[in-house]
Amino acid sequence: MKFSKFLITAFLILAVSVAYSQEIKKTGGYARLAGMGSNPYVIDPFFNTVNPAWNAVYNNFVIGDLGSSAGAPFSAGGYGQYLAGSFQIGDAWTLGGILARNDFNGMSIALLDPGSNSSSTWSYPGVVSTVNGIAGVGSVVPLDNNLEVIGTYSFSRTKVGLGIAYAHTSNDVNPPTGGSTEGSASQFGFNLGVISDLTRSLKLDIGASLVLPSTSYKPDTLNETSASQTIITVNGRAFWKLNNKLKLVPLILFSTESGSIDSGGISAASVDMPSFTWFEFGVGLNYQIGDFLIAGGAIFSTSSLTYPAVNNVSPELSLSETRFPIWNIGVEWNMLEWFVGRLGYVASSGSRSYDVPNTATSKTEYVQTFFGPSQMGATVGVGFRFGDFSLDATVNEDVLRQGFNTIGGGGPTFAYLTASYALP
């Protein structure tokens, strides 16, 4: 009798573990999330960019963005391309990484010189553009082709991931006569993430990252001009299973950036770069029944960019905005075994304030309502499944409005493409 109970218990544990492993499909990516209204309330492999522990979930898996059209139709290249993968190297370990360019659409340590390349509303200055603005255009080569290595370890009901990234450029000039110059830029990045099933109904997804971009330019005739920044980001989500179909998904994000400039061309003193802070908190729902998924919610977001005072020029200036609500709503339906359809909606309302200097000690503050994001609202996406290979795309919604006129027309059908493959 005891042996029979043991077999039944073991079978139930195996059944639960198999069911859990099948709950998360090895498919998705940036195009999927964009087609579902830039949705943060679903589980997707693209979130390994902010929490490397997801590489343990999406093991033996390769994903990459073909990106969006870089120019005219059929032109070479594409905006936002990247490649990532994770491979099992033991019962508990995986090893993988991300190759990203400076047009990467995500965040965290895969994004190079975030001040120059971030898509946030208030883009703070990057280190390369700052030094090139002082020393001259082309003094430092902008960072590109980032390499991030990710390792994960799984134990019990927890997965831990560590990511390390590094990129570097140099621009040395050594003429036969006259002074030589040295321009360089580098970026170190570290991130740590945890995914843990605290209970059968509660999953935590927590990540933190540290990014350290820096650059310098050394001419013979002047002191070195350099700039460096420290960027810290913490993000977290929880998936609380209310019943077999419905999950509550709260999320939170905090990011802060600060830096300094040592300008030999202007003064020997060090001055602060503009500082940036960003906080978000949101709550959403994730409802799945069979092959139909609907997920969405509202987010409160506040961010501020502060420019330090400049003696005899201007007082401290700030730009800030508060958005609420930010709506991200999406629907996904596996219509056929090989075809997935998606619809989404993105909209936000907010208040923006900014300062304009009047004198070296006075300023005028402007406060205005705004709506966003521009050129956004309804989103459309599709997914194609061919065995273990997936191709996901956002769709120009005008394709639907044009109907049969699309055939032979000159407009692009797909706006953004992601490809992925689950290794057998």
Secondary structure, DSSP 8 states (H G I E B T S, - for coil): -HHHHHHHHHHHHHHHHHHHHHHS-S---HHHHHHTTS-SSS--GGGGGT-TTHHHHS-SEEEEEEEEE-SSTT-S-EET-EEEEEEE-SSSEEEEEEEE-TT-SS-GGGSSSHHHH--SSS----HHHHHHHHH-TTSS-----EEEEEEEEEETTEEEEEEEEEEEEEEEE--SSS--EEEEEEEEEEEEEEEEEEETTEEEEEEEEEEEEEEEEEESSS--EEEEEEEEEEEEEEEEESSSSEEEEEEEEEEEEEEEEE-TTT-SSEEE--EEEEEEEEEEEEEEETTEEEEEEEEEEEEEEEE--BTTTB--EEEEEEEEEEEEEEEEEEEETTEEEEEEEEEEEEEEEEEEESSSS-EEEEEEEEEE-TT-SEEEEEEEEETTEEEEEEE-THHHHHGGGGTT-SS-SEEEEEEEEE--
